[in-house]
């Protein structure tokens, strides 16, 4: 069934391409061939090439049941579109293959994502079921689903439970998840030896509706110049001064992540980019040690004129991150070819 749905999605893209307009197409930013794009998902370097996956609806330029689009590049400048990687095809992800990440283990490419299902009316965020799922590929093109690897949240009161970011630390796999308990956001951590079986470590950081928002989407945890960085997309922050004027933001906190899974903050919450089209940022550790970052270049409820031309959404240019005291600095990524 998964293969048939992917074939159908490819045909939908091919049907739309002849009528796709180019008035708003960008020269260097990655955008979908047609249809809708939002969050960057798995960012990974595999067999000499950069792979970028993204949230994708191939049937229209509107948000819909989420697929995973896929593109690759050798130099971060020229991008080749690849077949769609994931389709919502099973009971656990029937209403969307939501955001996640990608890693390489034993020369196999793994995708870790949130399977989403509406339990009531489609679009009713008060009645959903979310699980964390695994898929793999030996060629980087065709993916086999392995189903849920985390089926329930640590607390039955948690319903919003998504966007797994997986990385290696101390010879083990770690996973960060954004969660919402009531109206309070949480950062949850898990650990695994094999990507299939996960141990819950605990709530690494607990927020409160005021002043932290109600949900921390797309969490990312990484070390940069001797400091751990928690990068995330808070929802529900109020504007303050020049900050937080998007509907939702990209923010970060500096701190220290210990081996038990506790994140100790140091310094204040900061907005990563104040531009009006910047959300769901994720990072990749490049082979030469650079920390690269992409974000989605649109914002919910903003004007999207390209929709009339059968496509919508793009990713920011890749940026290199560095640290200046308690602040992150960014510059356009240098192209790199092997």
C-alpha positions in Angstrom: 0.0 0.0 0.0 2.9 2.4 0.8 4.5 1.9 -2.6 1.1 2.5 -4.4 0.5 5.7 -2.5 4.0 6.9 -3.4 3.4 6.2 -7.1 0.1 8.0 -7.0 1.8 11.1 -5.3 4.5 11.1 -8.0 1.9 11.1 -10.7 0.1 14.0 -9.0 3.4 16.0 -9.0 4.0 15.2 -12.7 0.5 16.3 -13.6 1.0 19.7 -11.9 4.4 20.5 -13.3 3.4 21.7 -16.8 1.0 24.3 -15.2 3.3 25.4 -12.4 4.1 29.1 -12.5 7.6 30.5 -11.9 6.9 34.1 -10.9 8.0 33.4 -7.3 10.5 30.6 -7.8 13.8 31.2 -6.1 17.2 30.7 -7.6 19.1 28.9 -4.8 16.5 28.0 -2.2 15.1 24.5 -2.1 11.4 24.5 -3.0 9.0 21.6 -3.9 8.6 20.7 -7.6 4.9 21.3 -7.0 2.5 21.2 -4.1 3.1 22.3 -0.5 6.3 22.4 1.6 6.8 23.2 5.2 9.3 22.0 7.9 12.7 20.6 7.0 12.9 17.1 8.3 15.8 14.7 8.1 19.0 16.6 7.4 21.7 14.1 6.8 25.0 13.4 5.0 24.8 10.0 3.3 27.4 8.4 0.9 29.0 11.7 -0.1 25.9 13.8 -0.5 23.6 16.1 1.6 20.0 14.8 1.9 17.2 17.1 2.9 13.7 15.8 3.6 10.7 18.1 4.2 7.0 18.1 5.0 5.2 17.9 1.7 1.6 17.7 0.4 1.9 16.6 -3.3 -1.7 17.0 -4.2 -2.2 20.7 -3.7 -0.4 23.9 -2.7 -2.4 23.8 0.6 -1.4 22.0 3.8 -2.8 18.5 3.8 -1.9 14.9 4.9 1.9 15.1 5.2 4.3 13.2 3.1 8.1 13.4 3.2 9.6 15.1 0.1 13.3 14.5 -0.6 16.2 16.2 -2.3 20.0 15.9 -2.4 23.0 17.9 -3.2 26.8 17.6 -3.3 27.6 21.3 -2.9 24.6 22.8 -1.0 23.9 24.9 -4.1 22.5 22.6 -6.7 19.7 20.3 -5.6 18.2 17.2 -7.3 14.7 16.3 -6.4 14.3 12.6 -5.5 11.2 10.4 -5.2 8.9 11.1 -2.3 10.2 9.1 0.7 7.2 8.6 3.0 3.4 8.5 2.5 0.7 8.3 5.2 -0.3 4.7 4.6 -0.8 2.9 7.9 -3.1 3.2 10.9 -0.4 4.8 13.0 0.4 7.6 10.4 -2.9 7.6 8.4 -3.3 11.4 8.7 0.3 12.4 8.3 4.0 11.5 8.5 4.9 14.5 10.6 8.3 16.0 11.2 11.4 14.2 12.4 15.0 13.5 11.6 17.5 11.2 9.8 20.6 9.3 10.8 23.0 6.9 9.3 23.9 3.6 11.0 25.9 0.7 9.4 25.6 2.4 6.0 21.8 2.4 6.2 19.8 5.6 6.2 17.1 5.8 8.9 14.2 8.2 9.1 12.5 8.8 12.5 9.2 10.7 12.3 5.9 11.3 14.1 2.9 9.3 12.9 -0.2 11.4 13.3 -3.9 10.4 13.4 -7.0 12.5 14.1 -9.3 10.7 16.5 -12.2 13.0 15.9 -12.8 15.5 13.2 -9.8 16.3 10.9 -8.1 19.4 12.2 -9.3 19.0 15.8 -6.1 19.3 17.8 -7.9 18.4 21.0 -8.3 14.8 19.9 -5.2 13.3 18.3 -2.9 10.3 18.6 0.9 10.7 17.9 3.6 8.0 17.9 7.2 7.9 16.9 8.1 5.8 13.9 11.1 4.4 12.1 11.8 3.7 8.4 15.1 2.7 6.7 16.7 2.6 3.3 19.9 0.9 2.0 20.0 3.0 -1.2 18.8 6.4 0.0 15.9 6.3 -2.3 13.4 3.6 -1.3 12.3 3.4 2.3 10.8 0.5 4.3 8.6 1.4 7.3 9.2 -0.4 10.6 6.2 1.0 12.4 6.1 2.8 15.8 9.1 2.5 18.1 7.6 4.7 20.8 3.8 4.1 21.0 2.8 6.0 24.1 3.9 9.2 25.8 5.4 8.9 29.3 2.2 10.5 30.8 -1.3 9.6 29.5 -2.3 13.2 29.8 0.2 14.1 27.1 -1.5 14.2 23.6 0.9 16.4 21.6 4.1 14.4 21.4 6.1 14.9 18.2 9.1 15.9 16.1 11.8 13.5 17.1 15.4 14.7 16.7 17.9 11.8 17.0 21.7 12.1 17.4 24.6 10.1 18.7 26.1 10.8 22.1 28.5 8.6 24.0 28.1 5.7 21.6 24.3 5.7 22.1 21.3 7.1 20.2 19.4 10.0 21.9 16.1 11.4 20.9 14.5 14.8 21.8 10.8 15.2 21.6 8.5 18.3 22.0 5.5 17.7 24.2 2.5 19.5 25.7 1.0 18.6 29.0 -2.1 20.7 29.4 -0.9 24.1 28.3 2.7 23.7 29.5 5.5 22.8 27.1 8.1 20.0 27.8 11.4 18.7 26.3 11.4 14.9 26.6 14.5 12.7 26.1 14.9 9.1 25.2 18.0 6.8 24.7 18.5 3.7 22.6 21.2 1.2 21.6 19.7 0.2 18.2 17.1 2.8 17.1 14.3 0.3 17.7 14.0 0.1 21.5 13.9 3.3 23.4 14.3 4.1 27.1 12.6 7.2 28.5 15.1 9.3 30.4 12.7 12.0 31.6 11.7 15.6 31.1 14.9 17.5 30.4 13.3 20.9 30.6 9.8 21.9 31.8 8.2 25.1 30.7 5.0 27.0 31.7 2.4 28.6 29.6 3.5 32.0 30.8 6.1 32.9 29.7 7.3 29.8 27.7 4.3 29.2 25.4 2.2 26.1 25.2 4.2 23.8 22.8 7.9 23.4 21.8 7.9 22.1 18.3 10.9 20.8 16.3 13.4 20.5 19.2 17.1 20.1 18.3 19.9 19.6 20.8 23.5 19.9 19.8 27.0 20.9 21.1 28.6 24.0 19.7 31.9 25.4 20.8 31.8 23.7 24.2 28.2 24.6 25.0 24.9 22.6 24.5 22.2 24.4 22.5 18.5 23.7 22.7 17.0 25.0 19.5 13.2 24.9 19.2 10.0 26.4 17.8 7.9 27.7 20.7 4.2 28.3 20.1 2.2 30.9 22.0 4.8 33.4 22.9 3.7 37.0 23.3 5.4 39.9 21.4 8.0 41.8 23.5 9.9 44.8 22.2 11.2 43.7 18.8 10.9 40.0 19.5 8.2 37.4 18.8 6.2 39.1 16.2 5.7 36.1 14.1 2.7 33.9 14.8 5.2 31.3 16.0 9.0 31.7 16.5 12.4 30.0 16.4 14.2 30.4 19.7 17.2 28.8 21.5 18.6 28.4 25.0 22.2 27.8 25.9 23.0 25.2 28.6 24.5 21.9 29.6 23.0 18.5 28.9 24.2 15.9 31.3 24.4 12.1 30.8 21.2 11.5 32.8 19.2 13.6 30.4 18.8 16.9 32.4 19.3 20.2 30.5 20.6 23.0 32.8 20.0 26.4 31.3 22.5 29.3 31.3 21.6 32.6 29.8 18.3 33.9 28.5 15.8 32.7 25.9 16.7 34.3 22.5 15.0 34.5 19.1 17.1 33.0 16.4 15.8 35.0 13.4 13.3 37.9 13.5 12.4 37.6 9.9 8.7 37.1 9.1 9.2 33.8 7.2 11.4 31.6 9.3 10.2 28.6 11.3 11.0 24.9 12.3 14.8 25.3 12.0 16.8 22.1 12.2 20.5 21.4 12.0 23.0 19.0 10.5 26.6 18.3 11.6 28.5 18.3 8.3 31.5 16.0 7.7 33.9 18.9 8.1 32.5 19.8 11.5 30.3 22.7 10.5 26.9 23.0 12.1 24.5 23.7 9.2 20.9 25.0 9.6 17.8 25.1 7.4 14.4 26.6 8.3 11.0 26.8 6.6 10.5 30.1 4.7 6.8 30.7 5.4 4.6 31.4 8.4 1.2 30.0 9.1 -1.7 32.4 8.1 0.7 34.7 6.0 0.1 35.6 2.4 1.3 32.8 0.1 0.9 34.1 -3.5 2.7 31.2 -5.1 -0.3 28.9 -4.2 -2.1 30.3 -7.2 0.8 28.8 -9.3 0.5 25.3 -7.8 3.3 25.3 -5.3 4.0 26.8 -1.9 6.9 27.0 0.5 10.7 27.0 0.4 13.6 26.4 2.8 16.1 29.0 3.8 19.5 28.9 2.4 21.7 26.7 4.5 23.5 28.7 7.2 26.6 27.9 9.3 26.2 28.4 13.0 28.8 29.7 15.4 28.7 30.8 19.0 29.6 34.3 20.3 29.2 34.1 24.1 25.5 33.5 24.8 24.4 34.2 21.3 24.3 32.2 18.1 25.7 33.7 14.9 24.8 32.7 11.4 26.3 33.2 8.0 25.5 31.6 4.6 27.0 28.2 4.3 30.1 27.8 2.1 29.5 25.4 -0.7 31.4 22.2 -0.3 32.0 19.4 -2.7 33.7 16.1 -2.2 
